Structures are given as structure tokens and as C-alpha cells.
Amino acid sequence: MTKTSGGDYPVDEVAQAWLIKMRGEDAGALRGEFEAWLLESADHGEAYRRAERRMAALAVLKTSQRHGTSHVEARRGRVRGWLPWGAAATAIALLIVAIGAGGASLPGQPGSGSIARAAEPLITQRGEIRSFRLADGSSATLDTDSRLDVVFGDGDRSVRLIKGRVRLSIARQDIPLRIDAGRGTTIANNAEIDLSLDEAGTVSTVLRHGEAALRTDARVGPATALSQGKTRTYRRDGKLQLEVARASGIPASWPEGWAEYRSIRLDQLVAEANRYAVIPIVIDDTASAALEVSGRFRLSETDAFAERIASLFGLSVERSANAIRLRRR
């Protein structure tokens, strides 16, 4: 028998509702309620992962003879089948009673655990995506293998991204939050912003909502207002890069372990997945590496991702102690 959750709705229906809502425009505002719902019961997390797997089965598209334009009509049929379910799930979500504020580690992530209160520094291990509640009411979600240093007190409200990627949901306060990354500084208040810092010292930032200003060299020059949804990238020397390749942007759904691309080479996609992998994925031939892919991918679950890619492209998966190899059959 299907268990119930929140207002006696079946738990799987509520999970489906949250899946829709957390991929919509109000995801940031609903995150506290969503995380509180996950904490109520282990059954909630399991139901949410079941809903994710159902969506994943429909989500991945690729450009190839086998699954390309010749299958457009088949894909349209699947989308039509999805719409009633999505609409019903959204309707259910509107009836969910607010469960209260709070936070939790994100579901289905390797190494996830209970939410941690702000400490300095905040660190995640490889394969882990974790949310932290800060002392000022803000929250920080750290991607895999990341570190964020936090300094609050005596009129100071600042963080520094040391490595990796972070989403900051910044609470309104009298003093704006100062966000240091590389040579630059971003100032924001009552906003949501993503920042990443790679091994070469390159910083990318995307304003999700609210207002923020960026100074690519914290010591000189005026601050520039950020435009919502636009990626701004600067190098280790503070020089702004005017254009960012599509594949180099920060996916909006990365805190859930997902990434969505209109078009990306398979080797670039695998490189993104390897950021979460304890054992890396290796593509054995250049022809397969150059294949173009489009769709929505769960990058944080390495084994499932490798199997999915292998199935779609007709590749074999060979595992060893040092690598997961994708090879032509």
C-alpha cells in the first residue's frame, strides 16, 4: 500500500510534486520547506529519488542516428505522456501545507549527511553536495570538493570561495555580503548567486535573482552590476573574459546533482561528471569523445551516469580499480 505524507496525500505523489516545484522559478523560495519535508522521514527521500529516476528515464536526448531526428516523433509522444503527470503533480504541490524552515543535505548525494550550522571553513568531499545554514540567515550549498571560508562579526559579513562551487542564498541584512573569489569581489544582499573557482584560478559567477555587483580586481576599478542569468568570468589576473562558451556555464540545477545542456561534447560532459567521481570515467576513442549530446544529466551518480551514456551510445562499460572505461563494442 502507498504510504501517505503531508495532508494524507500518497508520498509518491507529494514527491512528484516537489520534483516539479524544485525545477521551477520558485525553487529558491521553497527550498527550506522542501528540505524540511525530506527530514521528516526516510520514506520521503526514497520517494523523491524514485520520482527523479522516472524523470531521468525521459530526460536524456542525444544527437545520433539511433536517437536523433529520426526519433523526434517518439520523443514528442513521451512528452505528451509526461504533461498530465506534471500538471497533476504541480496541482498537488499547491496544496502542500508549509512544513516550516530548516535545511538538510540534498537527497541521493554520496557523502551527504545532516545539515551543518555555519562554521569556518565549510568543506565538502568529492562526490558530496551539501547545504549549510549561515548565522545571518543565509544559506550556502557547496558542490563536490569545495571550500568556503566564512567570517561574520564586528561589522564584517564576508565569505571567500577557496575552491569548487557554491550557491549562496543571501538573507537581507543592514550590511551586504562580501563574496571574495580569486582576485575579485562580489557584493550582494537579498540575492541568490552561484560562483565557481577552478584549478587554473578562473572564477565564474551567475546571478540567479536579486541584485549584485562585481569587481574583478578587488583593489582597483569600479564595480559592475551583474545581469540575472548571465555568466561573468574572470581569470586569475582579474581580467574579465567577455564571452563564455555554453558548456562552460554554471548549470542552474547543479545543487540537485543535475546539469542540462543544449549541446555539449561527450568528453566535456564526462569531465563534468568526473568532478563527482571517486573512480573517473575514461572514454577510450576520440570518435566517441567528439559525439554531441543534449539533454538533462544526473552527474553526481557516477555509475548510473556511465551506464546511461553507454546504453545511449552503444558503448560497453569496463570497470577496474582505477577507471570506468567507455569503449566501442
C-alpha positions in Angstrom: 0.0 0.0 0.0 1.3 3.5 -0.8 2.3 5.4 2.3 1.0 8.9 2.8 2.7 12.2 3.5 1.7 15.7 4.4 -2.1 16.1 4.3 -2.7 12.4 3.7 -1.6 12.6 0.0 0.4 9.5 -1.1 4.1 10.0 -0.6 4.9 9.3 -4.2 2.5 12.0 -5.4 3.9 14.5 -3.0 7.5 13.6 -4.1 6.4 14.1 -7.7 5.0 17.5 -6.8 8.3 18.5 -5.1 10.2 17.3 -8.2 8.2 19.7 -10.4 8.3 22.6 -7.9 12.1 22.4 -7.3 12.7 22.7 -11.0 10.6 25.8 -11.3 11.1 29.5 -10.8 10.2 29.4 -7.1 12.7 26.7 -6.2 14.9 29.0 -4.1 12.0 30.3 -2.0 10.7 26.7 -1.5 14.0 25.1 -0.6 13.5 25.4 3.2 10.1 23.7 3.1 11.4 21.0 0.7 14.4 20.2 2.9 12.2 20.1 6.0 9.9 17.6 4.2 12.9 15.4 3.3 14.0 15.4 7.0 10.5 14.2 8.2 11.0 10.6 7.0 13.5 8.4 5.2 10.5 7.4 3.0 10.3 10.9 1.7 13.9 10.8 0.4 13.3 7.4 -1.2 10.1 8.6 -2.9 11.8 11.7 -4.2 14.6 9.5 -5.7 12.0 7.3 -7.4 10.5 10.4 -9.0 13.9 11.5 -10.1 14.6 8.2 -11.7 11.3 8.3 -13.5 12.1 11.8 -14.9 15.6 10.7 -15.8 14.3 7.9 -17.9 12.6 10.6 -20.1 15.2 13.4 -19.9 18.2 12.4 -21.8 18.4 13.2 -25.5 21.3 12.9 -27.8 22.3 13.6 -31.3 23.0 10.4 -33.2 21.5 8.2 -35.9 20.0 5.9 -33.3 18.4 8.6 -31.1 18.5 11.7 -33.3 16.0 13.4 -35.6 14.5 10.0 -36.7 13.1 9.7 -33.2 11.6 13.1 -32.9 8.0 11.8 -33.1 8.7 9.2 -30.5 10.1 11.8 -28.1 7.1 14.0 -28.7 4.9 11.1 -27.7 6.8 10.7 -24.5 6.5 14.4 -23.7 2.7 14.3 -24.3 2.6 11.4 -21.9 4.6 13.4 -19.3 2.4 16.6 -19.3 -0.7 15.3 -17.5 1.6 13.8 -14.8 3.5 17.1 -14.4 0.3 19.1 -14.3 -1.2 16.9 -11.6 2.0 17.0 -9.6 2.0 20.8 -9.7 -1.6 20.9 -8.5 -0.7 18.6 -5.6 2.3 20.8 -4.8 0.0 23.9 -4.4 -1.9 22.0 -1.7 1.1 21.1 0.4 1.0 22.8 3.8 4.1 24.7 4.7 6.3 22.5 6.9 8.5 25.2 8.3 12.0 26.4 7.8 15.1 24.3 8.1 17.7 22.6 6.0 19.2 19.2 5.0 21.7 17.6 2.8 20.4 17.1 -0.7 18.9 13.7 -1.5 20.8 11.0 -3.3 24.2 12.6 -3.0 27.3 10.5 -2.0 28.6 11.5 1.4 25.5 13.6 2.3 24.5 13.9 6.0 22.6 16.2 8.3 22.8 19.9 7.8 25.7 21.7 9.5 25.5 25.1 11.1 27.9 27.7 9.8 31.5 27.0 10.7 34.7 28.3 9.3 35.6 26.7 6.9 32.8 24.9 5.2 34.1 21.9 3.3 32.6 19.1 1.1 34.3 15.9 0.0 34.5 14.6 -3.6 31.0 13.4 -4.6 29.2 15.4 -1.9 26.8 18.2 -2.3 25.8 19.8 1.0 23.8 22.7 2.3 24.9 24.9 5.3 22.8 27.4 7.2 24.8 30.6 8.0 24.5 32.6 11.1 22.9 35.6 9.3 20.0 33.6 7.9 21.7 33.0 4.6 22.4 29.5 3.2 25.4 28.1 1.3 25.2 25.0 -0.9 28.6 23.6 -1.7 29.3 21.4 -4.7 31.7 18.5 -4.7 35.2 19.0 -3.4 34.6 22.7 -2.4 35.6 25.0 0.4 34.1 28.3 1.6 35.6 30.3 4.4 33.1 32.4 6.5 33.8 35.5 8.5 30.9 37.1 10.4 31.1 39.6 13.3 32.3 43.1 14.3 30.5 44.6 11.3 32.1 42.1 8.9 29.9 39.8 6.8 32.0 38.1 4.2 32.9 34.7 2.7 35.7 33.6 0.5 35.4 30.7 -2.0 38.7 28.8 -1.8 37.9 26.1 -4.4 35.0 24.4 -6.1 31.5 25.9 -6.5 28.9 27.4 -4.2 25.3 28.7 -4.3 24.7 31.5 -1.9 21.1 32.4 -0.9 21.8 35.7 0.8 19.5 37.0 3.5 18.7 40.7 3.6 20.8 42.5 6.3 21.9 46.0 7.0 25.4 45.1 5.8 25.6 43.4 2.4 27.5 40.2 2.0 31.0 40.4 0.5 32.0 37.4 -1.6 35.7 37.0 -2.4 36.8 34.6 -5.1 40.2 34.7 -6.7 41.2 38.3 -7.2 37.6 39.6 -7.4 34.8 40.5 -5.0 31.0 40.4 -5.4 28.7 42.4 -3.2 25.1 41.2 -2.8 22.1 41.5 -0.4 18.8 39.6 -0.6 20.0 37.7 -3.7 20.9 34.2 -4.9 24.2 33.8 -6.7 26.4 30.9 -8.0 30.2 31.1 -8.0 32.8 28.6 -9.2 36.6 28.7 -8.9 38.6 26.2 -11.0 42.2 24.9 -10.6 43.5 27.5 -13.0 42.2 30.3 -10.8 39.3 31.2 -13.2 36.2 32.4 -11.5 32.7 32.3 -13.0 29.6 33.8 -11.4 25.9 33.8 -12.2 23.3 36.0 -10.5 20.1 33.8 -10.2 17.9 36.5 -8.7 18.2 39.8 -6.8 21.0 42.4 -7.3 24.8 42.1 -7.1 27.8 44.0 -8.2 31.2 42.5 -9.3 34.7 44.0 -9.1 37.0 41.6 -10.9 40.0 43.2 -9.2 39.1 44.0 -5.6 41.9 46.5 -5.3 41.1 48.8 -8.3 38.3 49.7 -10.7 34.6 50.3 -10.3 32.1 47.5 -9.5 29.9 46.3 -12.4 26.2 45.4 -11.8 25.5 41.7 -12.7 22.7 40.8 -15.0 20.4 38.0 -13.9 21.2 34.7 -15.6 24.3 35.9 -17.4 27.7 34.2 -16.7 30.6 36.5 -16.0 34.1 35.0 -15.9 37.4 36.5 -14.9 40.9 35.0 -14.8 43.5 34.7 -12.1 44.9 38.1 -13.0 41.4 39.7 -12.6 40.9 40.2 -16.4 37.3 39.8 -17.4 36.5 37.3 -20.2 33.9 38.8 -22.4 32.4 35.6 -23.8 31.8 32.2 -22.1 31.3 29.0 -24.0 27.9 27.5 -23.4 29.4 24.3 -22.0 31.5 26.4 -19.5 28.5 28.0 -17.8 27.1 27.0 -14.4 24.0 24.8 -14.7 21.1 26.1 -12.8 20.2 22.7 -11.3 23.6 21.7 -10.1 22.6 21.7 -6.4 20.4 18.7 -7.2 23.3 17.0 -8.9 21.8 17.7 -12.4 23.1 19.6 -15.4 21.3 20.5 -18.6 22.9 21.3 -22.0 21.5 22.1 -25.4 24.7 20.8 -26.9 28.0 19.5 -25.4 30.7 17.2 -26.5 30.6 13.8 -24.7 34.2 14.3 -23.4 33.2 17.6 -21.9 30.2 16.1 -20.3 32.2 13.2 -18.9 34.7 15.8 -17.5 31.9 17.4 -15.6 30.7 14.1 -14.3 34.3 13.2 -13.2 34.2 16.1 -10.7 32.0 13.9 -8.6 33.6 10.6 -9.4 35.9 8.7 -6.9 36.8 6.5 -9.8 37.0 8.5 -13.1 35.2 7.8 -16.3 37.5 7.4 -19.3 36.4 7.4 -23.0 38.8 5.2 -25.0 38.4 6.6 -28.5 38.4 10.1 -30.0 35.4 9.5 -32.2 33.2 8.7 -29.2 34.7 11.6 -27.3 33.6 14.0 -30.0 29.9 12.9 -30.1 27.5 15.8 -29.4 25.0 15.3 -26.6 22.0 17.3 -25.5 19.7 16.8 -22.5 19.5 16.7 -18.7 22.0 14.5 -16.9 22.4 13.4 -13.3 26.2 13.9 -13.0 26.6 13.2 -9.3 25.8 9.4 -9.6 28.8 8.2 -11.4 27.9 4.5 -12.0 24.4 5.3 -13.2 25.6 8.1 -15.4 28.2 5.8 -17.1 25.6 3.1 -17.7 23.2 5.6 -19.1 25.7 7.1 -21.6 26.9 3.6 -22.6 23.4 2.5 -23.3 22.5 5.5 -25.3 25.7 5.4 -27.5 26.0 1.7 -27.8 29.2 1.6 -25.7 30.4 -1.0 -23.2 31.4 -0.3 -19.6 34.6 -1.9 -18.2 35.4 -1.2 -14.6 38.8 -1.5 -12.9 40.3 -0.2 -9.7 41.5 2.9 -11.5 38.9 3.8 -14.1 35.4 3.2 -15.6 36.1 2.9 -19.3 33.6 3.5 -22.0 34.5 1.6 -25.1 33.1 0.8 -28.5 31.5 -2.6 -28.7 
